[in-house]
Amino acid sequence: MSWTEEKVLKLKELWGKGNTASQIAEIIGGISRNAVIGKAHRLNLSAKIKTRTATSNKNFESTVEGNISKSGRGRKSKFKSLIIDKDFEPENPKQLEELDENSCKWPIGHPDEKEFYFCGRSSLKDFSYCKLHLLYAYQPKGKKEEVPEKEEVPEFIEKKIQSA
């Protein structure tokens, strides 16, 4: 493929308008995205192609928020619903040999200690842990939240955490 004067002018025009290399290659036709990038580099065209971070983040964020609200409850709210649940079954200490696919496999203590065991509560479907230990093991995606003050943590959860 050879770059004609006409193609070079078209490249400069489209590049200046902020089109991507893929879009320019498609418009000009008969050239690849990499050929466009290489020619733009050799012509010393500015590397200010618009990216998602360079465009308005408000549109992107609203799209993400819209997708979460459309899908029902988001991942974050599913984890919060586990915290609110008051029905934690009692621990059922098990040794390694006693574990099955429905047992919580959260280790309690240190493996070198004689008192070492696994939680043994019923695990949630598709997870290796019970509701309580799932909160420890899987952190929700997104921004990390600050640890809530003691006053915000309900007393029954505080007791459950200490007993675990």
N, CA, C and O of each residue as an XYZ file, in Angstrom:
656
protein
N       0.840     -1.176      0.000
C       0.000      0.000      0.000
C       0.880      1.233      0.000
O       1.833      1.328      0.774
N       0.567      2.150     -0.847
C       1.345      3.390     -0.887
C       0.455      4.549     -0.453
O      -0.743      4.579     -0.734
N       1.063      5.486      0.227
C       0.346      6.651      0.697
C       0.366      7.713     -0.405
O       1.415      8.278     -0.716
N      -0.796      7.976     -0.986
C      -0.903      9.039     -1.988
C      -1.082     10.369     -1.253
O      -1.387     10.411     -0.061
N      -0.884     11.441     -1.999
C      -1.053     12.766     -1.395
C      -2.484     12.949     -0.892
O      -2.713     13.574      0.144
N      -3.443     12.399     -1.636
C      -4.856     12.496     -1.268
C      -5.130     11.775      0.056
O      -5.855     12.288      0.909
N      -4.544     10.579      0.223
C      -4.738      9.801      1.455
C      -4.079     10.500      2.647
O      -4.615     10.484      3.755
N      -2.925     11.107      2.417
C      -2.230     11.804      3.496
C      -3.051     13.008      3.963
O      -3.154     13.256      5.164
N      -3.639     13.761      3.018
C      -4.465     14.903      3.379
C      -5.706     14.465      4.167
O      -6.102     15.103      5.142
N      -6.305     13.360      3.714
C      -7.480     12.817      4.397
C      -7.102     12.368      5.820
O      -7.855     12.588      6.769
N      -5.934     11.743      5.950
C      -5.442     11.302      7.259
C      -5.283     12.505      8.190
O      -5.744     12.477      9.330
N      -4.629     13.559      7.700
C      -4.408     14.744      8.520
C      -5.736     15.366      8.959
O      -5.882     15.785     10.107
N      -6.704     15.422      8.036
C      -8.012     16.010      8.327
C      -8.743     15.193      9.400
O      -9.230     15.742     10.388
N      -8.810     13.877      9.187
C      -9.532     13.017     10.126
C      -8.835     12.960     11.487
O      -9.491     12.924     12.528
N      -7.497     12.953     11.468
C      -6.731     12.915     12.710
C      -7.000     14.183     13.530
O      -7.162     14.125     14.748
N      -7.045     15.315     12.847
C      -7.308     16.590     13.519
C      -8.698     16.665     14.115
O      -8.909     17.366     15.105
N      -9.655     15.951     13.527
C     -11.023     15.938     14.052
C     -11.167     15.009     15.258
O     -12.203     15.001     15.923
N     -10.113     14.220     15.537
C     -10.165     13.352     16.708
C     -10.657     11.943     16.437
O     -10.975     11.205     17.370
N     -10.723     11.560     15.164
C     -11.126     10.185     14.852
C     -10.054      9.206     15.321
O      -8.876      9.556     15.406
N     -10.468      7.983     15.624
C      -9.497      6.966     16.028
C      -8.793      6.417     14.798
O      -9.264      6.595     13.675
N      -7.672      5.755     15.007
C      -6.914      5.175     13.901
C      -7.758      4.134     13.169
O      -7.683      4.023     11.945
N      -8.552      3.381     13.903
C      -9.423      2.371     13.280
C     -10.461      3.037     12.381
O     -10.725      2.570     11.272
N     -11.040      4.118     12.862
C     -12.042      4.835     12.066
C     -11.408      5.426     10.808
O     -11.996      5.370      9.728
N     -10.227      5.983     10.947
C      -9.538      6.578      9.800
C      -9.219      5.511      8.767
O      -9.409      5.725      7.569
N      -8.727      4.347      9.230
C      -8.401      3.253      8.310
C      -9.641      2.800      7.556
O      -9.574      2.505      6.363
N     -10.758      2.744      8.241
C     -11.998      2.310      7.608
C     -12.482      3.336      6.581
O     -12.947      2.967      5.503
N     -12.371      4.616      6.913
C     -12.825      5.679      6.002
C     -11.948      5.735      4.750
O     -12.451      5.797      3.628
N     -10.641      5.713      4.958
C      -9.733      5.783      3.802
C      -9.836      4.506      2.981
O      -9.873      4.548      1.752
N      -9.881      3.386      3.661
C     -10.025      2.102      2.975
C      -8.707      1.566      2.434
O      -7.866      2.324      1.951
N      -8.537      0.245      2.520
C      -7.360     -0.398      1.963
C      -6.105     -0.279      2.819
O      -5.020     -0.659      2.380
N      -6.242      0.249      4.046
C      -5.097      0.356      4.947
C      -5.497     -0.141      6.338
O      -6.676     -0.185      6.690
N      -4.491     -0.507      7.105
C      -4.766     -1.014      8.450
C      -4.665      0.106      9.484
O      -4.143      1.185      9.207
N      -5.165     -0.171     10.652
C      -5.075      0.753     11.776
C      -3.604      1.067     12.081
O      -3.240      2.219     12.315
N      -2.775      0.033     12.075
C      -1.355      0.226     12.361
C      -0.667      1.088     11.313
O       0.247      1.847     11.634
N      -1.102      0.977     10.062
C      -0.530      1.818      9.004
C      -0.871      3.284      9.268
O      -0.045      4.171      9.056
N      -2.086      3.525      9.729
C      -2.513      4.889     10.054
C      -1.674      5.438     11.200
O      -1.205      6.575     11.140
N      -1.486      4.637     12.239
C      -0.700      5.077     13.391
C       0.748      5.361     12.986
O       1.328      6.367     13.395
N       1.321      4.473     12.184
C       2.695      4.654     11.731
C       2.872      5.912     10.903
O       3.831      6.660     11.095
N       1.940      6.148      9.974
C       2.029      7.334      9.115
C       1.842      8.606      9.947
O       2.538      9.597      9.727
N       0.904      8.581     10.904
C       0.671      9.743     11.754
C       1.927     10.050     12.576
O       2.273     11.211     12.796
N       2.589      9.005     13.015
C       3.827      9.188     13.776
C       4.919      9.805     12.896
O       5.617     10.728     13.313
N       5.054      9.283     11.679
C       6.078      9.815     10.767
C       5.791     11.247     10.350
O       6.717     12.004     10.058
N       4.512     11.632     10.317
C       4.122     12.999      9.974
C       4.163     13.920     11.195
O       3.871     15.112     11.092
N       4.531     13.356     12.355
C       4.579     14.114     13.607
C       3.245     14.770     13.949
O       3.203     15.900     14.436
N       2.159     14.048     13.689
C       0.843     14.556     14.067
C       0.715     14.426     15.584
O       1.240     13.494     16.192
N       0.005     15.384     16.176
C      -0.122     15.363     17.636
C      -0.837     14.080     18.078
O      -1.736     13.580     17.402
N      -0.409     13.576     19.217
C      -0.984     12.333     19.731
C      -2.143     12.624     20.662
O      -2.234     12.044     21.744
N      -3.025     13.513     20.253
C      -4.132     13.886     21.128
C      -5.457     13.300     20.642
O      -6.466     13.999     20.552
N      -5.432     12.034     20.339
C      -6.686     11.371     19.999
C      -7.496     11.254     21.270
O      -6.963     10.910     22.325
N      -8.780     11.539     21.174
C      -9.640     11.496     22.346
C      -9.815     10.050     22.811
O     -10.049      9.136     22.020
N      -9.691      9.888     24.120
C      -9.944      8.575     24.722
C     -11.097      8.732     25.693
O     -11.602      9.835     25.901
N     -11.511      7.623     26.288
C     -12.628      7.689     27.209
C     -12.292      8.585     28.401
O     -13.166      9.297     28.896
N     -11.044      8.560     28.870
C     -10.674      9.399     30.002
C     -10.616     10.861     29.601
O     -10.829     11.738     30.438
N     -10.332     11.141     28.330
C     -10.267     12.525     27.877
C     -11.664     13.083     27.628
O     -11.863     14.295     27.698
N     -12.619     12.229     27.345
C     -13.987     12.693     27.140
C     -14.660     12.833     28.486
O     -14.072     12.516     29.520
N     -15.860     13.295     28.474
C     -16.594     13.535     29.714
C     -16.836     12.225     30.468
O     -17.439     11.292     29.939
N     -16.358     12.176     31.703
C     -16.586     11.000     32.537
C     -18.015     10.926     33.035
O     -18.468      9.861     33.453
N     -18.741     12.052     32.997
C     -20.126     12.054     33.467
C     -20.969     11.094     32.637
O     -21.772     10.340     33.187
N     -20.793     11.114     31.321
C     -21.565     10.214     30.463
C     -21.239      8.769     30.769
O     -22.136      7.929     30.844
N     -19.969      8.474     30.944
C     -19.537      7.110     31.222
C     -20.082      6.639     32.564
O     -20.599      5.527     32.668
N     -19.967      7.494     33.613
C     -20.440      7.125     34.937
C     -21.940      6.917     34.946
O     -22.428      5.984     35.584
N     -22.691      7.778     34.241
C     -24.140      7.618     34.227
C     -24.537      6.338     33.504
O     -25.534      5.708     33.858
N     -23.762      5.949     32.491
C     -24.022      4.690     31.787
C     -23.798      3.509     32.721
O     -24.597      2.573     32.747
N     -22.727      3.552     33.477
C     -22.424      2.472     34.415
C     -23.505      2.389     35.481
O     -23.991      1.302     35.795
N     -23.887      3.553     36.048
C     -24.920      3.567     37.075
C     -26.243      3.059     36.507
O     -26.980      2.348     37.190
N     -26.542      3.418     35.271
C     -27.770      2.946     34.625
C     -27.769      1.444     34.466
O     -28.790      0.795     34.689
N     -26.623      0.876     34.079
C     -26.537     -0.576     33.919
C     -26.727     -1.293     35.240
O     -27.364     -2.345     35.286
N     -26.187     -0.742     36.315
C     -26.333     -1.367     37.628
C     -27.792     -1.331     38.059
O     -28.316     -2.328     38.554
N     -28.453     -0.189     37.876
C     -29.831     -0.091     38.310
C     -30.749     -0.956     37.453
O     -31.760     -1.451     37.952
N     -30.427     -1.150     36.190
C     -31.237     -1.995     35.324
C     -31.126     -3.459     35.705
O     -32.089     -4.212     35.555
N     -29.961     -3.875     36.196
C     -29.754     -5.279     36.505
C     -30.315     -5.653     37.870
O     -30.015     -6.731     38.381
N     -31.120     -4.787     38.467
C     -31.680     -5.093     39.775
C     -30.720     -4.636     40.839
O     -30.217     -3.514     40.801
N     -30.469     -5.504     41.784
C     -29.553     -5.152     42.855
C     -28.126     -5.293     42.379
O     -27.771     -6.268     41.717
N     -27.309     -4.310     42.722
C     -25.898     -4.370     42.368
C     -25.145     -5.289     43.305
O     -25.675     -5.720     44.329
N     -23.926     -5.583     42.957
C     -23.085     -6.476     43.752
C     -22.906     -5.936     45.173
O     -22.915     -6.693     46.143
N     -22.745     -4.622     45.278
C     -22.528     -4.008     46.575
C     -23.742     -4.218     47.483
O     -23.582     -4.541     48.660
N     -24.935     -4.039     46.955
C     -26.129     -4.199     47.778
C     -26.357     -5.655     48.158
O     -26.935     -5.932     49.209
N     -25.911     -6.594     47.318
C     -26.032     -8.005     47.677
C     -25.179     -8.321     48.891
O     -25.602     -9.079     49.764
N     -23.970     -7.746     48.961
C     -23.111     -7.959     50.118
C     -23.702     -7.291     51.352
O     -23.642     -7.846     52.449
N     -24.275     -6.097     51.178
C     -24.882     -5.411     52.316
C     -26.054     -6.219     52.852
O     -26.285     -6.240     54.061
N     -26.798     -6.884     51.977
C     -27.924     -7.685     52.438
C     -27.451     -8.856     53.291
O     -28.186     -9.308     54.170
N     -26.241     -9.357     53.052
C     -25.700    -10.426     53.885
C     -25.409     -9.918     55.292
O     -25.585    -10.653     56.264
N     -24.965     -8.667     55.411
C     -24.662     -8.098     56.719
C     -25.935     -7.963     57.546
O     -25.928     -8.200     58.754
N     -27.015     -7.586     56.895
C     -28.272     -7.365     57.589
C     -28.873     -8.681     58.077
O     -29.610     -8.694     59.063
N     -28.574     -9.763     57.413
C     -29.129    -11.062     57.770
C     -28.752    -11.433     59.200
O     -27.574    -11.427     59.557
N     -29.755    -11.757     60.016
C     -29.508    -12.085     61.411
C     -29.430    -13.589     61.645
O     -29.110    -14.021     62.752
N     -29.710    -14.380     60.643
C     -29.834    -15.819     60.833
C     -28.562    -16.578     60.504
O     -28.557    -17.429     59.615
N     -27.472    -16.273     61.219
C     -26.251    -17.046     61.041
C     -26.401    -18.324     61.848
O     -26.689    -18.278     63.044
N     -26.209    -19.445     61.208
C     -26.280    -20.703     61.951
C     -25.047    -20.836     62.833
O     -24.031    -20.194     62.568
N     -25.117    -21.653     63.870
C     -23.943    -21.795     64.743
C     -22.805    -22.509     64.019
O     -23.018    -23.275     63.080
N     -21.593    -22.232     64.489
C     -20.413    -22.870     63.916
C     -20.490    -24.380     64.130
O     -20.989    -24.847     65.153
N     -19.993    -25.129     63.157
C     -19.984    -26.585     63.229
C     -18.550    -27.043     62.974
O     -18.232    -27.461     61.860
N     -17.669    -26.974     63.991
C     -16.244    -27.253     63.778
C     -16.002    -28.604     63.104
O     -16.530    -29.632     63.526
N     -15.179    -28.572     62.031
C     -14.869    -29.797     61.286
C     -13.374    -29.853     61.009
O     -12.717    -28.827     60.837
N     -12.860    -31.059     60.970
C     -11.484    -31.296     60.561
C     -11.454    -31.406     59.038
O     -12.504    -31.547     58.412
N     -10.291    -31.345     58.449
C     -10.133    -31.379     57.006
C     -10.819    -32.591     56.385
O     -11.460    -32.479     55.340
N     -10.685    -33.734     57.020
C     -11.247    -34.982     56.477
C     -12.775    -34.986     56.502
O     -13.399    -35.732     55.747
N     -13.378    -34.174     57.349
C     -14.831    -34.153     57.504
C     -15.519    -33.179     56.549
O     -16.743    -33.210     56.428
N     -14.771    -32.325     55.877
C     -15.364    -31.309     54.988
C     -15.987    -31.965     53.760
O     -15.465    -32.945     53.229
N     -17.112    -31.407     53.318
C     -17.713    -31.811     52.052
C     -17.998    -30.550     51.239
O     -17.644    -29.452     51.670
N     -18.629    -30.684     50.077
C     -18.810    -29.506     49.216
C     -19.795    -28.497     49.789
O     -19.836    -27.356     49.328
N     -20.591    -28.887     50.784
C     -21.562    -27.970     51.377
C     -21.080    -27.355     52.682
O     -21.847    -26.654     53.341
N     -19.845    -27.594     53.071
C     -19.299    -27.068     54.323
C     -18.490    -25.801     54.069
O     -17.811    -25.667     53.051
N     -18.585    -24.868     55.032
C     -17.752    -23.668     54.969
C     -16.316    -24.071     55.243
O     -16.024    -24.743     56.232
N     -15.436    -23.661     54.370
C     -14.028    -24.076     54.459
C     -13.140    -22.974     55.036
O     -11.939    -22.937     54.769
N     -13.733    -22.076     55.829
C     -12.973    -20.995     56.441
C     -12.129    -21.566     57.583
O     -12.675    -22.157     58.514
N     -10.804    -21.397     57.523
C      -9.950    -21.950     58.582
C     -10.018    -21.105     59.853
O     -10.019    -19.875     59.796
N     -10.073    -21.778     60.992
C     -10.094    -21.099     62.286
C      -8.823    -21.504     63.029
O      -8.601    -22.687     63.287
N      -7.999    -20.529     63.369
C      -6.748    -20.799     64.054
C      -5.610    -21.005     63.069
O      -5.734    -20.694     61.884
N      -4.497    -21.534     63.575
C      -3.316    -21.776     62.756
C      -3.175    -23.275     62.519
O      -3.379    -24.058     63.446
N      -2.829    -23.699     61.295
C      -2.738    -25.132     60.986
C      -1.777    -25.913     61.888
O      -1.927    -27.125     62.041
N      -0.801    -25.239     62.481
C       0.137    -25.929     63.358
C      -0.433    -26.167     64.755
O       0.118    -26.963     65.515
N      -1.517    -25.495     65.102
C      -2.100    -25.629     66.435
C      -2.984    -26.865     66.518
O      -3.541    -27.313     65.516
N      -3.105    -27.401     67.701
C      -3.913    -28.594     67.922
C      -5.407    -28.275     67.773
O      -6.182    -29.125     67.336
N      -5.810    -27.043     68.139
C      -7.223    -26.640     68.098
C      -7.673    -26.163     66.715
O      -8.785    -25.649     66.589
N      -6.862    -26.314     65.692
C      -7.190    -25.841     64.345
C      -8.381    -26.623     63.783
O      -8.442    -27.848     63.892
N      -9.328    -25.893     63.180
C     -10.494    -26.517     62.555
C     -11.046    -25.597     61.468
O     -10.555    -24.485     61.278
N     -12.069    -26.069     60.757
C     -12.751    -25.276     59.744
C     -14.141    -24.937     60.258
O     -14.696    -25.676     61.072
N     -14.707    -23.837     59.797
C     -15.992    -23.329     60.274
C     -17.074    -24.413     60.232
O     -17.684    -24.703     61.262
N     -17.320    -25.004     59.091
C     -18.268    -26.098     58.979
C     -19.720    -25.708     58.781
O     -20.554    -26.585     58.555
N     -20.063    -24.414     58.858
C     -21.448    -24.008     58.568
C     -21.792    -24.375     57.135
O     -20.912    -24.746     56.358
N     -23.055    -24.276     56.783
C     -23.468    -24.535     55.403
C     -22.949    -23.413     54.506
O     -23.157    -22.234     54.793
N     -22.279    -23.784     53.429
C     -21.764    -22.767     52.514
C     -22.860    -22.349     51.545
O     -23.806    -23.095     51.290
N     -22.712    -21.145     51.014
C     -23.670    -20.658     50.024
C     -23.400    -21.327     48.684
O     -22.280    -21.754     48.404
N     -24.422    -21.412     47.872
C     -24.294    -22.024     46.548
C     -23.208    -21.312     45.750
O     -23.157    -20.082     45.726
N     -22.346    -22.075     45.102
C     -21.252    -21.575     44.261
C     -20.133    -20.882     45.051
O     -19.269    -20.250     44.442
N     -20.123    -20.979     46.379
C     -19.059    -20.399     47.188
C     -18.529    -21.459     48.149
O     -19.196    -22.458     48.420
N     -17.331    -21.231     48.654
C     -16.719    -22.162     49.603
C     -16.971    -21.768     51.042
O     -16.563    -22.478     51.961
N     -17.648    -20.629     51.253
C     -17.800    -20.101     52.598
C     -19.259    -19.864     52.955
O     -20.125    -19.761     52.086
N     -19.513    -19.780     54.279
C     -20.843    -19.426     54.776
C     -21.061    -17.923     54.591
O     -20.170    -17.205     54.137
N     -22.268    -17.461     54.951
C     -22.596    -16.042     54.775
C     -21.615    -15.129     55.501
O     -21.147    -14.138     54.941
N     -21.308    -15.468     56.750
C     -20.430    -14.614     57.543
C     -19.023    -14.536     56.954
O     -18.471    -13.444     56.822
N     -18.444    -15.663     56.605
C     -17.073    -15.659     56.103
C     -16.990    -15.178     54.655
O     -15.919    -14.786     54.191
N     -18.099    -15.206     53.952
C     -18.139    -14.658     52.605
C     -17.882    -13.153     52.646
O     -17.279    -12.589     51.733
N     -18.347    -12.514     53.715
C     -18.117    -11.078     53.874
C     -16.641    -10.764     54.028
O     -16.181     -9.716     53.574
N     -15.894    -11.652     54.658
C     -14.454    -11.455     54.805
C     -13.714    -11.763     53.501
O     -12.802    -11.035     53.110
N     -14.111    -12.833     52.842
C     -13.355    -13.352     51.710
C     -13.536    -12.542     50.433
O     -12.566    -12.319     49.708
N     -14.736    -12.103     50.147
C     -15.021    -11.426     48.889
C     -15.374     -9.980     49.157
O     -16.394     -9.677     49.776
N     -14.513     -9.086     48.680
C     -14.756     -7.661     48.829
C     -15.478     -7.159     47.583
O     -15.109     -7.534     46.471
N     -16.492     -6.324     47.743
C     -17.201     -5.819     46.575
C     -16.291     -4.992     45.688
O     -15.363     -4.343     46.170
N     -16.557     -5.017     44.395
C     -15.774     -4.227     43.452
C     -16.078     -2.755     43.645
O     -17.096     -2.383     44.230
N     -15.173     -1.922     43.141
C     -15.405     -0.492     43.193
C     -14.574      0.154     44.263
O     -13.567     -0.395     44.711
N     -15.002      1.326     44.668
C     -14.247      2.087     45.657
C     -14.273      1.365     46.995
O     -15.294      0.808     47.398
N     -13.141      1.385     47.670
C     -13.084      0.804     49.005
C     -13.745      1.774     49.971
O     -13.501      2.980     49.946
N     -14.579      1.212     50.809
C     -15.268      2.049     51.776
C     -14.468      2.114     53.063
O     -13.713      1.201     53.396
N     -14.652      3.209     53.775
C     -14.008      3.323     55.069
C     -14.722      2.403     56.048
O     -15.914      2.133     55.899
N     -14.003      1.932     57.031
C     -14.589      1.066     58.043
C     -15.587      1.892     58.827
O     -15.249      2.979     59.295
N     -16.831      1.394     58.986
C     -17.825      2.172     59.718
C     -17.445      2.293     61.196
O     -16.765      1.433     61.756
N     -17.901      3.373     61.800
C     -17.631      3.561     63.214
C     -18.374      2.502     64.009
O     -19.327      1.899     63.516
N     -17.939      2.280     65.225
C     -18.524      1.243     66.079
C     -20.029      1.426     66.227
O     -20.767      0.442     66.279
N     -20.492      2.664     66.295
C     -21.913      2.929     66.505
C     -22.755      2.427     65.337
O     -23.911      2.055     65.535
N     -22.204      2.406     64.125
C     -22.969      2.016     62.954
C     -23.109      0.501     62.813
O     -24.019      0.031     62.129
N     -22.231     -0.267     63.445
C     -22.280     -1.717     63.339
C     -23.277     -2.226     64.364
O     -23.092     -2.010     65.562
N     -24.346     -2.909     63.911
C     -25.327     -3.428     64.869
C     -24.669     -4.391     65.857
O     -23.707     -5.084     65.527
N     -25.203     -4.415     67.056
C     -24.614     -5.200     68.130
C     -24.582     -6.685     67.810
O     -23.610     -7.366     68.136
N     -25.659     -7.208     67.161
C     -25.695     -8.636     66.875
C     -24.600     -9.043     65.891
O     -24.098    -10.165     65.951
N     -24.231     -8.137     64.987
C     -23.155     -8.440     64.047
C     -21.824     -8.418     64.775
O     -20.965     -9.264     64.527
N     -21.649     -7.474     65.658
C     -20.414     -7.400     66.438
C     -20.199     -8.700     67.217
O     -19.079     -9.205     67.292
N     -21.268     -9.235     67.791
C     -21.167    -10.504     68.534
C     -20.816    -11.661     67.603
O     -20.013    -12.527     67.953
N     -21.416    -11.670     66.430
C     -21.156    -12.739     65.461
C     -19.712    -12.710     64.997
O     -19.078    -13.754     64.840
N     -19.198    -11.517     64.780
C     -17.824    -11.368     64.326
C     -16.856    -11.855     65.402
O     -15.874    -12.536     65.108
N     -17.147    -11.496     66.652
C     -16.267    -11.913     67.734
C     -16.326    -13.414     67.965
O     -15.326    -14.013     68.362
N     -17.479    -14.036     67.724
C     -17.598    -15.481     67.941
C     -16.999    -16.281     66.785
O     -16.721    -17.472     66.932
N     -16.800    -15.634     65.642
C     -16.290    -16.350     64.478
C     -14.801    -16.566     64.546
O     -14.221    -17.157     63.635
